[in-house]
């Protein structure tokens, strides 16, 4: 006996849009041979992915890239304050 796969949980999204936008979405979905729901879901998913990528990716100029890589390859000597901070951190994280 085969068991039915578990249903994928879903959520509902509703939006009030202008008649003009509705007509545009309908026309675009028909042009791609998709349902309007499928078209909107695809477009929203693409836009969400781009927004997330843009917020998570750091873009640097060539000069900033060089400065960053130099700092990684040749970090400055730790200051006394930084060494004290690391000592306090080590003390706080000790498990005895």
N, C-alpha and C positions, 0 to 999 in steps of 0.2 A: 504494500500500500504506500503510495506517494503522499507525502505531507505537503501542504500548501506553504509556499514561502511566506515569511512574516511580512505584514504590510509595512511599508515605509511610512513613518509618521510624517504628517504634513501640517502646515499652518495656512491660514487664510489671510490674504491681503486684499483690502478694498481701497479704492481711491476715487474721488470725484474729479473728473477731468472735463475740460471744455468739449463742446460738440466738435469743434475744429480739430482738436488733438485726437479725439476718438476716430474721426474720419481719416486722419493721417495714419494712425496706427492700423486701422482696417486696410487702408490702401497698401501700406508697406507689408503687412502680413500676407495679403493676397498676392503681392508681387513675388514673394518668396515661397508661395504655396504652403503657407503654415497657418495654423489657427491663430487668432489674435492673442489668445492666452499663451500659446507657445512662443509667439514672437515677443510678447512683453516680458515673459519670464527670461528668455534668452538675452534680451537687451538689458534688463535690470541686472542679471547675473554678471554680464560683461562689465557693466558700469561699476558694480560693486567691487569686482575683482581689480579693476583699474584703480579705483579709489584706495583700496587696501594697499596695493603695490606702491602707489605714489606716496602713501604715508609711511611705508616701511623701508623704502629704498632711499639711501642717502646719495645724492648726486653732488659731486665735487668738481670744481674747475681743475684744470691741469696743475695749476700752482698749488691749490689746496691738496690735491692728491699727492703731490711731491712732498709737501710739508708733513702730511699725515704719515706717509711711508717712512720719511726720515725720522719722525718721532718714534715709530715702531722699531725701526732698525737701530737707532741710536738714542734710546731714551735718556732724558736728563737724570743726573744723580738725584737720589731721593733727598728731600730736605729733612731737617730735624722734625718738623711738624708732621710730615708724612710718616716717618719712622715711628713717632709716638702714636699716631693713629693706628698703624698696623699692630703695634704692641698692645694697645687697648683692645683692638678687634680680636687678636689672638687670645687675650685673657678672657674676653666675654664668650668666646666660642669653645673654650676648653670644657671638656666633659670629664669630670672626675667623680 
